[in-house]
């Protein structure tokens, strides 16, 4: 049976790589992102590898837009097999210097945005008695360091949310998996002046490494839930440091 799924933050990086990996399975995807030329390119690439994709411009900070995204996907496909909540932002300002407006946007995207996606996906999954919630967390949600206090807080929050939801929905046949990468070479890290030196000093993860882990978790038998997958570069044995 062709898998039906939603991937947020799908215009580049890990989201785009996950879309391609699911596309190779022939998945029917709804790809969501802020307005970005990369979103159409991701959808086209999914079609080229054997999947089908619909690109939708969505700001996950808007709960009503998220509800429309989920409901429209189910109306078109008849079900929802997985949700990959991947949309995210980063900020490298210190707690004593950061812009509160940037913090607000970050937390609303990384944490509340994922929560909104889960909120509106779960009723459909409960009705069908199956589904898989995949949350793109981070090893930053398991460790702390100086340099990204708001990002770290958002990912710690996401880890707690994911475990809570997993305990809530298992009885309904719904799986919840937290994906926790370390340093990954993506536009988000490459374009951050304080992070790029770290990426260039090690052999970082590639987005496709994370994508393979996501799809592997999804492909487990329905009786199996991988609660957390932590993956880091072999050359990054410890937490981030700037």
ABEGO torsion letter per residue (X at the ends): XBBBBBBBGAABEAAAAAAAAAAAAGBBBBBBBBBBAAAAAAAAAAAAAGBBBBBBBBBAABAAAAAAAAAAAAAAAGBBABBBBABBBBBABBAAABBAAAAAAAAAAAAAAAAAAAAAAAAAAAAAGBEBBBBBBBAAAABBBBGBAAAAAAAAAAAAAAAAAAAAAAAAGBBBBBBBBBBBBBAAAAABAAAAAAAAABBBBBAAAAAAAAAAAAABBAABBBABBBBBBAABABBBBX
